[in-house]
Amino acid sequence: MFEQLTQGSPLFELKQSEIHVWSADLDEYRATASLSHILAPEEQIRADSLRTDQDRRRYVAGRAILRQLLARYLAKLPYALVFHYNQHGKPELADRALYFNVTHCNGKALYALSATQEVGIDVERVAPDAEPESGGCLSCGGPDEYFREWTRREAYAKARGQGLGFELSASFSELKRAISGMWCFDFAPWPGYIATVAAGDEPGRVRRIPWQSCRDPKADYYEVENDLLVGSFADYPRC
């Protein structure tokens, strides 16, 4: 277990050459009331506006984990972090101390963090009977190819700060030609899911870390198990 958080002692180190990708199951948090104090007032208002208990729990858990993660890199208190939103709605830290991006699907969430550059990440569940959201086929392959191209385009757009829906009428190959110098790679964070992380420059390595909270949501320490290296880039499909 990590030692109790203090404002002078960062618990997680993010090297300039790395991107960290954290994975979390938001449905593990059945009682989120004790996490609400971590959220900003506007986040609490957003949570209260959601229609179902499941959506409210997932939103609170997702935002609380994001704040706890960033706080443990920056040696700050989670509720003290201030977010701004750019003109496309992408959240960012007000002081730009770290770059991050979040994606979620069916109660599962991924958090990408970088110390030096904008990052984008997207995840989709691969279902054989899934209907393409755009109303058309993105590639000539099956569902895996369709969702792989979809996550690539979303991650690219989010890494550029454009938010969801940026140039989704273009194919991935057209988008890549239009945006030179970008980097991304695909991976499977869970069985049946496809994800892509993207950035402006290729990092030295990507570390994938599962988020495991202790069972007491009020505790000031958290466990991280199996600090896994995603692998050398030669081992994973390149965009």
C-alpha positions as a printed Julia matrix, in Angstrom:
239×3 Matrix{Float64}:
   0.0    0.0     0.0
   1.06   3.56   -0.61
   1.73   5.82    2.31
  -0.84   8.4     3.31
  -1.02  11.28    0.86
   0.65  14.52    1.85
   0.88  17.64   -0.25
   4.67  17.43   -0.3
   5.06  13.83   -1.4
   3.92  12.64   -4.84
   2.98   8.98   -4.73
   3.12   8.25   -8.47
   5.97   9.27  -10.77
   5.34  10.03  -14.43
   8.53  10.27  -16.44
   8.67  12.64  -19.39
   9.2    9.76  -21.79
   6.15   7.79  -20.59
   2.41   7.67  -20.97
   0.49   5.97  -18.16
  -2.83   4.25  -18.88
  -4.93   3.36  -15.84
  -7.91   1.02  -16.07
 -10.84   0.92  -13.64
 -14.17  -0.85  -13.22
 -16.59   1.86  -12.14
 -19.24  -0.67  -11.14
 -17.08  -1.79   -8.22
 -18.24   1.39   -6.45
 -21.75   0.61   -5.18
 -21.79   3.32   -2.52
 -20.47   6.6    -3.9
 -21.94   9.04   -1.39
 -18.67   9.07    0.54
 -16.82  10.07   -2.63
 -18.97  13.12   -3.37
 -16.88  15.42   -1.18
 -14.01  14.97   -3.63
 -16.03  16.44   -6.49
 -16.4   20.1    -7.38
 -19.88  21.66   -7.04
 -20.45  21.59  -10.8
 -19.55  17.9   -10.87
 -22.04  17.19   -8.09
 -24.7   19.09  -10.03
 -23.9   17.03  -13.11
 -24.16  13.79  -11.11
 -27.54  14.81   -9.66
 -28.87  15.55  -13.13
 -28.3   12.01  -14.42
 -31.44   9.93  -14.73
 -30.46   6.54  -13.32
 -28.69   5.43  -10.15
 -26.21   3.46  -12.24
 -25.27   6.49  -14.33
 -24.89   8.61  -11.2
 -22.68   6.01   -9.48
 -20.49   5.59  -12.55
 -20.09   9.32  -13.02
 -19.17   9.97   -9.38
 -16.75   7.02   -9.32
 -15.15   8.08  -12.6
 -14.58  11.67  -11.52
 -13.39  10.65   -8.05
 -10.84   8.24   -9.49
  -9.61  10.9   -11.93
  -9.13  13.38   -9.1
  -7.42  10.81   -6.88
  -5.07   9.79   -9.69
  -4.05  13.33  -10.57
  -3.66  14.23   -6.91
  -1.25  11.36   -6.37
   0.94  12.5    -9.24
   0.87  16.16   -8.25
   0.93  15.82   -4.44
  -2.28  17.81   -4.11
  -5.6   17.12   -2.46
  -8.17  15.65   -4.86
 -10.87  18.23   -4.17
  -8.38  21.1    -4.65
  -7.8   20.33   -8.34
  -9.35  22.84  -10.74
 -10.45  21.82  -14.23
 -11.04  24.03  -17.23
 -12.8   23.0   -20.43
 -11.61  24.11  -23.84
 -13.92  25.33  -26.58
 -14.62  21.74  -27.64
 -15.47  20.6   -24.13
 -12.27  18.66  -23.43
 -11.31  18.91  -19.72
  -7.82  19.93  -18.66
  -6.1   21.01  -15.49
  -6.21  24.76  -15.02
  -2.47  24.92  -14.36
  -1.62  22.38  -17.12
   0.59  20.51  -14.64
  -0.31  17.21  -16.34
  -2.08  16.25  -19.54
  -4.82  13.64  -19.34
  -7.76  12.13  -21.14
 -10.55   9.79  -20.06
 -12.77   7.32  -21.86
 -15.43   4.94  -20.57
 -17.71   2.22  -21.91
 -20.21   0.01  -20.08
 -18.9    0.95  -16.66
 -15.23   0.49  -17.53
 -12.88   3.47  -17.71
  -9.4    4.24  -19.02
  -7.29   7.23  -17.97
  -4.3    8.32  -20.07
  -1.73  10.69  -18.53
   1.36  12.45  -19.87
   3.75  14.94  -18.32
   4.7   16.6   -21.59
   1.99  16.42  -24.26
  -1.7   16.15  -25.03
  -3.05  12.6   -25.09
  -6.24  11.02  -26.34
  -7.78   7.66  -25.53
 -10.91   5.81  -26.59
 -12.39   2.39  -25.81
 -15.25   0.48  -27.38
 -16.84  -2.88  -26.69
 -16.64  -5.2   -29.67
 -20.0   -6.88  -30.27
 -20.67  -8.93  -33.43
 -24.21  -7.56  -33.74
 -23.3   -3.94  -32.98
 -24.61  -1.32  -35.38
 -22.08   1.26  -36.64
 -22.83   4.54  -34.87
 -22.07   6.6   -37.96
 -24.69   4.74  -40.02
 -22.06   3.38  -42.36
 -19.1    1.06  -42.49
 -15.76   2.55  -41.55
 -13.77  -0.24  -43.13
 -14.25  -3.38  -45.13
 -13.47  -5.65  -42.19
 -15.73  -7.07  -39.5
 -16.69  -5.59  -36.12
 -13.11  -5.69  -34.84
 -11.88  -3.61  -37.78
 -14.79  -1.22  -37.51
 -14.25  -0.51  -33.82
 -10.47  -0.37  -34.21
 -10.83   2.39  -36.77
 -13.45   4.13  -34.63
 -11.22   4.2   -31.53
  -8.27   5.44  -33.58
 -10.24   8.37  -34.95
 -11.65   9.3   -31.55
  -8.25   9.06  -29.84
  -6.65  11.18  -32.58
  -9.34  13.83  -32.26
  -9.11  13.92  -28.46
  -5.3   14.16  -28.55
  -5.72  17.24  -30.74
  -8.05  18.73  -28.14
 -11.02  18.62  -30.48
 -13.21  16.37  -28.34
 -15.61  13.72  -29.56
 -17.07  13.93  -33.03
 -14.15  15.71  -34.71
 -14.01  14.92  -38.43
 -15.85  11.64  -37.96
 -17.05  11.79  -41.55
 -13.47  11.19  -42.7
 -11.88   7.75  -42.8
  -8.99   7.04  -40.47
  -6.49   6.98  -43.35
  -7.77  10.39  -44.52
  -7.61  11.74  -41.0
  -4.07  10.44  -40.52
  -2.91  12.04  -43.77
  -4.48  15.32  -42.67
  -2.81  15.22  -39.26
   0.88  14.58  -39.76
   3.2   13.7   -36.94
   0.63  12.01  -34.68
   1.28   8.65  -32.98
  -1.05   5.99  -31.65
  -1.37   2.3   -30.91
  -4.16  -0.18  -30.25
  -4.56  -2.54  -27.31
  -7.19  -4.72  -25.61
  -7.76  -3.45  -22.04
 -10.31  -6.18  -21.27
 -11.61  -9.22  -23.16
 -14.08  -8.06  -25.8
 -12.87  -4.43  -25.83
 -10.65  -2.45  -28.18
  -8.85   0.75  -27.19
  -6.46   3.25  -28.78
  -4.19   5.78  -27.12
  -2.81   8.66  -29.21
  -0.31  11.49  -28.74
   1.62  14.01  -30.77
   5.0   12.35  -30.23
   5.88   8.71  -29.69
   6.67   8.09  -26.01
   9.51   5.94  -24.77
   7.01   3.48  -23.35
   3.45   3.13  -22.13
   2.67   1.73  -18.69
  -0.72   0.15  -18.13
  -1.8    0.06  -14.48
  -5.06  -1.31  -13.04
  -6.69   0.87  -10.42
  -7.48  -1.04   -7.25
  -8.98   0.93   -4.39
  -8.92  -0.25   -0.84
 -12.31  -1.31    0.42
 -12.71   1.7     2.7
 -13.56   4.63    0.36
 -12.64   7.12    3.12
  -9.07   5.88    3.42
  -6.2    8.07    2.26
  -4.21   5.28    0.67
  -4.83   3.08   -2.34
  -3.38  -0.12   -3.64
  -1.98  -0.58   -7.12
  -1.4   -4.15   -8.16
   0.57  -5.52  -11.06
   2.34  -2.48  -12.44
   2.36  -3.82  -15.97
   4.4   -2.63  -18.89
   2.11  -2.66  -21.9
   5.0   -3.92  -24.02
   7.45  -2.69  -26.56
   5.75  -0.92  -29.43
   6.92  -3.64  -31.79
   4.62  -6.04  -29.91
   1.44  -4.08  -30.56
  -0.47  -3.06  -33.7
   0.71   0.32  -34.92
  -1.66   2.82  -36.48
